Amino acid sequence: MIQWTIKKTIKLMGNIYVFLDKFIDHKTSPILEVEIDQDFQDMSRRELCNHIENKFGWVTNTFWHLDSTQKIRLCCQMARDMAKGEEE
């Protein structure tokens, strides 16, 4: 029961965060000294998630609905796998 309550609370907070985040002007480039292409700068949060889903052939909205930590963990694994592919 406690896990369910925690997950529901985080989901609610996440929805509030996504709603409020729409009203913040974020720095779009550079990010950590990486220049971001204009098309990515112009995309919304959902559009960026849809782009990732399309890029990797994932079902629509599957990446969008992942928890933030799951997204970070998945991207770390994808980056590692891509780097391994470059080494070979």
Secondary structure as GFF3:
##gff-version 3
##sequence-region A 1 88
A	DSSP	alpha_helix	2	21	.	.	.	ID=ss1
A	DSSP	alpha_helix	38	42	.	.	.	ID=ss2
A	DSSP	alpha_helix	45	56	.	.	.	ID=ss3
A	DSSP	alpha_helix	68	87	.	.	.	ID=ss4
###
